[in-house]
Amino acid sequence: MKKKSVWGITMAVILAAGSLSACGGSGASPATQAPQSKENQDNQGESGDPAPAAVEAKELSWYVGEPETHAWSQVSYDIAKEIEEKTGGSITIKVYPGATLGTQAEALDMLRTGSLAFEISGPSILASFCDQVQVYSLPYAFDDAEQAYAYFASDGSQKMYNETILNASGVRTLDVWYYGDRNLTLTGKEPSAPSDLSGLSVRCMDTPISKTVVAALGANPVPINMSELYLSLQTGVVVGQENPVPTIIAQKFFEVQDVLVLTKHSVHMGTVHVSEQIWESLTDEERNVVTEVLAKYRPIIEEQIRKESEEGLEYLKEKGMKVIEPDLEAFKENAAKVIDETLGGDPAWAAAIEDLNTFKANWKK
């Protein structure tokens, strides 16, 4: 895929059109037209009508938190190019990988003000507007990526994203992207069931849901920043962590961990967000192009992530990691128990979990 250099580039440019009010309730802005040139005035037809004036391109910015080498970043370049081609140049998109515009939270704020067009992140970034969006991050929430795609399109999920969250944040969610299956790595332990992890300290992010995930695996969750995780594993502050295979390789955790447990406890999905102010300024035709191109590239992204995961698994074996395939049913049963104990007493969470479980019970490929 085509790579582009973005280092040293400053903040993303915004739409040339004037900004709209938050939540985009006032409808789309008309396209800005360049002043009629002297040549156009001279080339008027016999009817006296002026020749069509050029439409100024909407220059949009696209945030990716992952490094430029990541599949998400690489495919984003192709998406940007195809959107420009299919809109006849009325939309141009500049991709900023590697979190060069700031943190995901800072990018979210830019979406809300309309100073950023698109952001690729994860559902949990929207938790402050609807905590239950983190249902996507619960252990064993989905059997595979296809099921997650289908759930995103369901009435319950769309209402959560593009009614509740949209109305509260001014951020629309266009799509979900596959990030990889999350698995557990350890040092000196070879668990086959959750009981084998009892009392072991495993790193988690500092969020309630992340703690629930690690507890569901049977371990003791310990919040640690990613930037500090390698040293924490090396010095034994924690004995394990959980991430997709490509992340395990990128962070070189194989240097300080010797066991990979294929718990597959999370089909990790990312989310594609757009500023509602900017979305409302696009024409119907432009919006259709964006959604059609995203739909085209979703399976391409999934295929690339799966390829990297399969190749990465062999690479980790070559690096000396022992790969264990545990009893997944035991992990799933423990996860269901922990989720019920932790979240089942909250009516809003209970409703979100019931909606997901009902969907899964009736879903067919």
N, C-alpha and C positions, 0 to 999 in steps of 0.2 A: 504494500500500500504506500501511497505517497506520503512522505514526511515533510513537515515544514518547521522551520525554526521560529520560535516565539520568544526566545530569551531576550530580555532587555526592552520588550514592548511594554508600554505603560497601559493604564486603564482602558477598558474596552470602550469603543465609540458607541453612542446611542443613536436612536432613530433620528433622522433629520426632521421628521414631522414633530409637531408640538406634543408635549406629554398630555395624557388623559388623566382623569381622576382615578383613584385607586378602585379596584374591582371592575373597572371597564364598563360601567353601566351606561355610558353615553353613546356607545356604538363606535363604528370604525371611522378613522380620520381619512379624508380624501387624500389621494396621492399628490405629492407636491410636484408642480410642473415648473420646468425651467422657463425663464422669460423668452418670449418669441424673438428669434434673431432677425437681423436685417435680411438675411438670405431667405428665411421663411416668408417674410413680408413680401419680398420680391417675387417669390414662387407661388403666390396664391393663384388658384385656378380661376377659370372664367366665372365661376359662381361667386368668387370673392371670398370663399372660405379659406382660412389660413391652413397651411400644412400642419399636421399633427406635431405638437411639441413633445420633446423628450421627457420621460418620466424619471425623476430622480430616484436612484436606487436606495432602498432601505438597507443601511449598513448595520448589521446585528452582530452581537458578541455571544460566544458559546464557551461556557466554563466547563472544564473537566478537571476533577481533583487528582486523577491518576496521572502517572508519568507519561511522557510522550510515547514511550515504547509500548504502553498498555493497549490492549485491543480496543478498549473504549475510545481512547484518544485517536488511534489510527483510523478507526471506522468513522469517527466524527469528521475527519478531514474529507472523507469520501461523501458523507452525507451533505456537508456544506457545499461541496462542488456540484453535486447533483441538484440540490435545491436551487442554486444559482442558475444552472442550465435550464431547468424545467420551468422557472419563472421568467425566463428570458432576461435575466439580469436585474429584475425588479427587487430581488433580495440577494444581498451578498452577506456571507457569514465569515467572521474571523474566529478561529478556534484557539482557545487558550488552555493548553493542558498543564499538568503539573502544579495546579493550584496557584498559578502565577498572579491571579487577581486577588488572592487572599484565601481565607478558610472557607469551608462550605457554608458556615453560618453567615460569614460576611457576604458571600455570593448570594445567599438567600435574601439578605437585606437589599442588595442591589436589584434583585428580581422584583422585589416589592415596590421599589421606587421607579422602576423602568429604566435604570441605568445599565442593566444587563438583560439580555434576551432569553438565553437558555442556560440551564445548569443540569449537569448529570451528577446525581448524588445517590442517596438512599432514602427510603421512606421515613426513617427515624428523624431526619432533619426537619420534618413537619410536625413532630410530636407536640410541640408547644401549642399548636392550633387544634390538634385532636390526638390525644395520647394513644387512642386505639389504632392509629395507623401503624403502630409497631406490631400489630398482629402478624404482619409479614415477616417479622424477625423472630417469632416464637419458634422454639425447637420443633422440628418435624411439622411445620405449618403446611408444607407442600411436598408431594411425592416426587415431582419433577418440575422443570421449567415450564413445560406445556400447561400443566395444571395452574401454575402461578399466572401465566398469561391470561388464561381463561377467567381466573378469579378477578384479575384487574378489570376485565371487561364486564363483570357482573354488576347488577343493579346496586347491590349493597356497597361494593367497593367504589363504584363511580360516584355514588351519592356522597361517600366519605371524602373522596379526593376532590371532586369537582362541583360539590355544593358546599358541604360543611367547611372544608379546609380552604377552598377557593374564596368563599365569602369572607372568611376570617383573615386571610392572608394576602389576597390579590395574586396568588400563584396558582397556575393551572398545571396539572400533571397530564402529560400527553401519552406516556408509554412506560413500560417496565423493561429493563434489560437484564439479562443473565450475567451474574458476576462469578459464579462458581459454587460448588458445594463446599461447605465449611467442614473441616475435620480437625481432630485433636492431635497434638503432638506432645510428647512427654520425654523425660529423661529417666532411664532406669526402671520404668514400669511398663507392663504389658497387660493392660486390663482387657477383659472379655465381656464385662457387664458393669453397670453403674456402681454396684457394691465394691468393686475393686478400686474405685476412685475415692471412696469415703475418706475424708480427712486430708486429701491432697489439695494443695493450693494451685489453682489454675487462673491465669490472667483473664480479666474481662475488661471491657470499657466501663467507664464510670456512669452507667445508666441502670435503672432498675431492670429493664428487659435483658440487658447483657448479663447481669447478675443471675437472673432467672435461668438463662440459657445454660450457664456453667453449672448452676445448682441442679438443673435437670439432667446433666450428664453424671451427676453424683459427686462432683467435686466441690471444693470450697472456693468461691469466687473472690479474687483479689484485684481491685481496680488498679491498672497501670497504664500510663500513656504509651502509645506505640513507640515513640522515640526512646523510651527507657526500657522497652521490653527485652531487647537482645541482652543487655547487661544483666537484667533481672533474671533471665533464664540462665545466663552464664554463671552467676553467683549463687543461684539457688533460692533467690527470693520467692520465686514460684517454680514449680516443676513442669508446668505445661502451659499451652496456649491453644487457641483454635482459630483457624483461618483457611481459606481455599489454598490449594496446592501452589498456584502461581505466586500468591503472596508469601507463602512459606519460603519459596525459592528467592523471590525478590529481596526479602528481608534477611536471607541467609540463616534462617533459624535451624537449618540442618547442621550447622556448625556447632550448635549448643543443645541440640535435641537428637535423640537416637531412635525414637519410636514414633511412627505415624499410625494412628488409629482411625480407620475409615468409618467414623461414626455417621458421617453424612447427615448431621443433625440440622443443617440449614441449607435449603436451596436459596442461596443469597441472591436477591433481586435488587437492582438499582432502579432509579426512577429518573425520567426525563421531564424537567419542569420548564415552563415558559412564563415570563411576565405577562399577566393578564392585560396590563396596559398596552404592551406591544402586540399581543395576540389580537386585541380588539382593533388595532390600527391596520392589520393586514386585511386584504380583500378575501372573500370567500375562496377564490381560486388559489390564492397564495397559501391559505390555511390548508386547503386540500392537498396541495403539493407537499407541504411539510409532513402531514400525517401519512400520506402515501409513501414518501421516501423513508420515514421512520419504520413503517410496517415492512418495507422491503429489506431493510438492513437488520431488523431484529434477529432473524434466523442466521444471518451472516455472523453477527456478533456471537451468538450462542455456539455456532460451529467453531469459531476461532478460540473461544474460551475452553471448550471441550478438548480441542486439539492440544492446546497448551497444558491443560490439566493432565491429559493422558501421557504426553511427552514428559511433563514435569514429574509424574509419578515414577517413571523409569529413571529419571535423573536422580531423584531422591534415593532410590534403591542403589544406584551406582555410588552415591555419596555415603552409603553405609547405613541408611535408615532402615530399620526393620518395619515392614508394613503388616498390620494386623487387621483382620476383618472380624469384628466382634458380633455378638448376638444383637442385631438391631431391634428386635422386638422387645428385648429387655430395656433398651434405652428409650424406646418409644413409650412403653408403659410407665417408666419412671418420669418421663417428661410430662405426660398427661397428668400424673399425680401432682407434680410440683406446680404446674400451671394452674390446676384447679385450686390448690391450697393457697397460692400466691395471688391469683387474680379473680378466681371464681366468685368471691364475695362482693366484688365491685359490679354493680348493675350494668354500667356501660361496657366494661370489659367482658362480662358474661354474655351480653348481647352480641358483641363483636366476634367472640369465639364461637358462639352458636351459629352466627351467620356463616362463618368460614366452614365449620363442620357440616352444616346443612348443605352448603355448596359442594363440598367434597363427596358427601354421601350420594349426591345425585349427578355428579359429573361423570361424563363418559368421553373417552378420546374419540 
